[in-house]
Amino acid sequence: MGTTLRALRALLLLAGFYLLGVLLLAVLAGADYLLFLHAPTSLAGKLIIVSVLLAIPLVRGLFMLRTPRDEEMAGLPVTEADEPGLWRTVRELADEVGTAAPSRIVLTADVNAAVAEDARLLGLRPGPRRLYLGVPLLQGLSQAQLRAVLAHELGHYSNSDTRLAALTVRGRAQVLRTIRHFEQRADNTAAREQAKQEKKNAKAEAKGKQAKEVDTGHAGITYRTMAKIYVGYAKLYFRATLSVSRRQEYAADLAAARIAGRDATASALREIPVLDGSFDFYMRCYATLGTDQEILPPRGEMFGGFGRMLSGRSLELVEMRGDLPTGPTSPYDSHPPIADRVRRIEELPDDGRADEARGAALDLLTDPRRTLTELEDAVLTEEVRGFRRTADWQELLDLVMAKSYRAGTTPLHRAYAEYTGEQPTLPVLLDLIEDGRLWQLAKRLPMSDEAAAAQGRVFREFVRPILHKSLKSMVMAELNARGLLRWEFSWERSAIPRLPRGADGGETDLDEVVAPAVADAPDTGALRELLGREPGGQGEHGVPRAGSREQGEPREHGESRESERGAV
């Protein structure tokens, strides 16, 4: 299908969304007219009021179809003077693809490459082009693989895909935005109705009357009705446009294989899901490790550490490469499954180009360290840029772990507070255990009905895992406060706490120390001995490795612009 026909189809589909609203309004108006002529006045008046209520969300939906002004994806624009090697590679590939090079390259902080174009006249006339290139791709791909990714994106230019994205992709976003608007309005109406009924019930109860059951089933029904109608059209819209979008991806893959080589293209497609998952893990467990405490890694390391983590976990990545996603990320994903794309490329004849451009893609940058530092300034918010910076990753880990063990939030903390009315410390908890009251305390732990009804040894077996885990956390907090725990940073694996060596020089297993304290006949002797050791006096300390779930919580990345064509 040619560019003009594709643009016309996209235009008609988008226009159909407007026409749907106009048609529904016309139907309501026609029904009102017939009611006015033939129905009894009282009944006609009530039904006309209903039709007006239905018309309100329709009119809102028509206004919702206005496209909001696009904002450029957050990133670091680089000129040819800044990055001559990268620009030279992009221009060479554009010549081989047979299209004009982009006028602007923007480095981003996500695992993606995308192209966009400010097309005019509904995509019939080209406009300024932009290439978005994620720095994590440069950190994880070889130059041959990066060439394949870039050739894929430039292939979208040569096929006029980016020009049509101004209509097709934008239309998809508008449809979904309109449906979300209806659903949000319905939810808000239901929430107001619920609050109204609850307030009325409270007044009734204050007067000694019985409260009525809260029922919000009728609230927001007009908005939900309109949402269902538009969802039906949205399914038609997506079915009509997704097949074209996926054919475009296959065509761009073939362009990449022709220019960068079969093996480089297939390996790049295999690598991108691996990098995507790895980068998400890195951001959760390394880069944002201290953001809850307003602490960041050193300048340039927020994204710079990703490359070192990839090197440290190289064996894990080998296993991940063999497990390709076999389905789309959603029913409306414009990209075909990665496994299918890889299969199509690997079925191509061998082109003898397996040994080309094996160097790291990051080497294309003039000064990677400077670029990674400037990227932070470009994509982090002003508030986050003001967080404290540590001298190195080790200091970041030390600060975060020291603070993370200060809060008493285990089930055992809460059970002790309920049992005694006081906040627990480990020494007083050990006194309670030695006093024979552990199992009375355990009855305050959260548990299933089956556990609560159990007696004797059966009850103890139910609650022992909770006691063990909570007590272990309290012991680690106490040891950390006394300086008996130190933390060694690592890229290779998750955190493993190790205690000071015992008097015999052997390593201490915390599980073995805690277990006697929650046995049927509790014994706290091993814990007392452990707490009595001097900081740094028993030899080598253990090392939790960075990346454990205890060390930080995730931070999400922003979404890509609606008019882009991406590689993943």
Disulfide bonds with the S-S distance in Angstrom:
none
